[in-house]
Amino acid sequence: MAVIQTRGLSKRYKDKWAVDHLELQVEQGDVYGFIGQNGAGKSTTLKLLCGLASPTEGEITIFDRPLRNTVAHRRIGMLIEQPGLYHDLSARENLSLYATLLGLDDPKRQVDETLKTVGLAPGEKKPVKQYSMGMKQRLGVGIALLGSPDLLLLDEPINGLDPEGIREMRELLQRLNRERGLTILLSSHILGELSKIATRYGIIRQGKMMEQLSAQELEQKCRDYLRLRTEEPPKAAAVLEQAFSLKHWEMRPEGELRIYDRVDAKAVGQALAQAGIAVEEMGAHQQDLEGYFLEKMGGESHV
């Protein structure tokens, strides 16, 4: 089931399209990693998805309902940019205030449960201004959890955190997804960390969706391989398949052979030479997660 579906979603500011006919789909149970350069349109998209901004064009459906539908709104929890905290109040006082504003039934019980869920002491009375950045971010997630939403929208929830804070946030999000079945869409520029929790990805560039793929599909695309070019790719493939019992290889449309099995490049060259096939180009290709994303986003280092 599609929890989020956008069709031609666009947002224009004066003469610039911040979001340009975006087609985004998030399935139930996904931890969806939303990736793009600074200024690519990630935050604007999240604001559109939670109703903090109005689209210039396009449609948004949440749980098969238009976003403007009240029921759809109630199923969304959000943390966009910085959490809206009252720094002179304690964590409990912050949550109690938001629970009152939301008109929740049994707010004390929900506040107690939320504090426990995000790993903050229910009896702690010190003001939030004395909290670490990680504790503030977890409290922000706690506010988003009030009302028991089915969908969390999180904008850079680990930005600025130290390694311990990042680990705590990662474990919290994994637990919410696993135990509560929450669907989570989060943006982040810390790609290595995102890869530890995301089950699906969307890559945005200049407001447009470049690619959506699962974690498994991404893993396949990031495999190491030996690439080679010859004037006779089909004949070369037949020779190598017989010589090395290849099981994992492919021929690309442009005539490039990619061998994913572990083979010795020198031995490959010798086998082709013996068959009278000249090698025009050959080399090992190594690409990690970050390299793949940067290639899709235009090769920039700031994501």
N, C-alpha and C positions, 0 to 999 in steps of 0.2 A: 504494500500500500504506500502511495506517495503521501508523505506528511507535508512536504512543501513542493509546490509546482508553480513555476513562473512561466509566463508566455509573453515574449516580447517586452519584458520588463525594462523600462527606460526612465532615466531621470536626467533632466537637462537643467543646467545652471547657466543662464545667459546664452553664450554661444558654444558651450562645451557639454558634451554628453558624459556625465559621470558614470552612468550605467547605460549601456547601449544594447537594447533588445536582447536582454539576458534570458537564456533558457536554462533554468536550474531545477534539478529534481533531487529531493532528499527522501529516502525510503525510511519506513518505520524501523527503528532500532539502529539506524546508522549513527556512527560518530563521524561526521562529515567535516573534513579539513578543507577550509576555504583559503586559497593561497593566491597571492598576487603581489606585485611591487607596491611600494608606497604610492598612493594616488591612483591605484588601479580600479578602485570602486568597491572595495570590500566593505568598508564601514558604511558607505552610502547604501549598499545592498541590504545590509543588516538593519539599518534604520527603516528602509522600505518594508522589510519583512515583518517588523514589529509595529508598524504604524506610526513611527516617529517622523517619517517623511512621506509625502504623497507622490506617487509616480506621475511622470509626464505622460507616459503611455504604458500599455501592457496590463496584464492581470496577475494576481497572486491568489492562490488557493492554499489554505491550511487545513489539513484533514478533510479535503474535498469540500470545503466551504470557502466562500470569498473572505478575504482578510477583514473586510469591514464588518463581517458578521460577529456579533458579540460573543457567541459561543467559541468561535475560532480564537478570538483575543484571549479569552480566559484560559486557554490551554497552552499559552506561551509564557515562559519565564525568560527574562533577558538581563544581560549585563553588557551594556554598550559603553565603550570608552571607560571612564572611571566610575566605580560604584558611588551612588549618591548617599554618602554616610554623614551622620551628624557626629563630628569628631569629639565633642565634649560629652557624648553619651556612651554608655557601655554597649557591648554587642547585643545583650538582651534588650536594652532600651531601644536600640535601633530597630531590631526585629519587631518588638511590640508595637512601635509606632507604625511601621509599615503594615503589620497585621491589622491594626485598627483601621488604617486608611482603606485597606482592601475589604473590610467588613467580614473577616473570616469568622466562622463558627469555632468556638473553643480556641481562641488565639493563644492562650497559655500553653496548651498541649502542643500546638503546632510550633510555637517558638522553642519549646524545650526539645522537641524532636529535631528541629532544624539545626539548633546549636550542636546537638550530638552528631548529626549527619556530617556537618562541615568541620568537625573536630575542634570546636571551641567550648571552653568550660562553661556550663550553664550558670555557675555561681560567680564567675569572674565579674568584678565590678569596676575594673580600671577603664578609663575612657579609651575610645577607639584611637585617639591621637597618639597613644602610647603603643599601639600595635605595630608589628612588622608589616611590610608590604604584603607578604604572603597571607598573613592573618586577615588583612583588610580585603584582599581579593576573595578569600574563602567566605568572609562575611557577605561580600557582594553576591557571590553565588547563592549563599543562604537566603538573601532577600529575593533573588530570582526564583527560589524554590517554594516560597510561601504561596499557598493556594494549590500546591501539588500539580504543577503543570506537566504536560506530556512532552513538551518540546522546549529545549533550552537554546537560546541564541547568545553566544558569547563572543565578544570582540576583543581579541588579544588578551585572554585571561592570564597568560603567563608572562606577559611583557613586563620587564623590569624586576622579575623575581630572581632570587639567588637559587643555586642548585637545589637546596632543601625545599624552598618554596615551590619550585617547579615540580619536584617529586610529589609533594603533598597534593598539589592541584591535579596532577596526572592521576594519582591514585583515587582521588575524590571523583573525578569524572568517569573513570573506569568503573567505579563502584556504582555510581548512579545509573550508568548504562546497563550494567550487568544485573543489578539487584532490583532496580525500579523499572527497567525497560525504557528509560528515557531516551528519546532521540535528541542528539546534540549536534548543533552546527557551530563550529568555532573557527575563527580566523586566527592565524599565527604566522609569524615570520621565522620562528625557530623550527626549521624543517625537520631536523633530527629528532626533536622531541615530539613533534606532531606525528611522525611516522610510528611512534610507539603506541599510539592510541587510535588513530584514524582507521576506519574500515572502508572509507570511500573519500575521494578527493574531487574538488572542483578547482580548476586553474583559470583565473581571470586576468585579462590583459586589456588595458585601456577600456575598461567597462564591458568587454565582451568575454563570453565564456569560450576559452580555448579548448578545454577538454574536461570531461568527467570520466573517472575510472575508479575501479575498486582497488583495494590494497593488493589483491592477488594479481590483477592486471598490471599494476605498477611494478610489482616484483618481477614479473616476466619481462617487462620493458627495460628493467635495469640490470638484467643479467649480463655477465661478461661474455664476450665471444671473440672468435678470430674472424676477421673480415678479409675477403680477398676478391680481386677482380681479374678476370681473364677474358679473352675474346670468345671463348667457348664455355660459358658457364654451365650449360646442361651436361656437356661431356665431362667437365671438371667435377661436377657434383657426383656423377656416376662413378668416376674413378675413385674419389675420396670415400664415397659410401661403401664401396667394396673393400678398399684398402684398410679402412679404420673402423668398419662396422658402425658407422654413424647412426645415431638414433635421433639426435636433436640438432637440426639444421634447417635453414630456409634459404630460398632464393628470392631476393628482393626484385621489385619491378625494374629497377635500373641495372640489373645484371650483377649485382653484388651478392656474393655468397656469405652467409653468416653461419659459423659453426659454433654451437653452444656446448658440445661435448669437449672434454679436456683432451686436446691433441697437441703434439709438438709442432710448432710452426715450421721448423727446419725439415721435419719428416714430411709434412704436407707439401712443401716446395719440391722436395726430392721426388715424391710420388707423381706429382704433376709433370715434372721435367722428364721423368722416365716415360710418361705417356705422351710426350711431345706437346704438352700444353704450356705455353708461356704465361708466367704470372706477371701481370701488369702492376699489381699493388697488393700488399698483404700487411696486416698489422693487428695487434691485439687491441680490443676496445674495452675500456673499463668505464662504467658510468654508475655513479651512486645516485641516491635519491635527490640530493641537492642539485647535482649536475643536470638531471633530467628536468627538474622544475625550472632551473635557470634557463635552460635551452628553450623551453616552452614560453617562458616569460620574456624572452628577448635577450638573454645573456647578461642582465643586470645583476649586480650583487646585492641590491637593497630590495628586500621582498616584504 
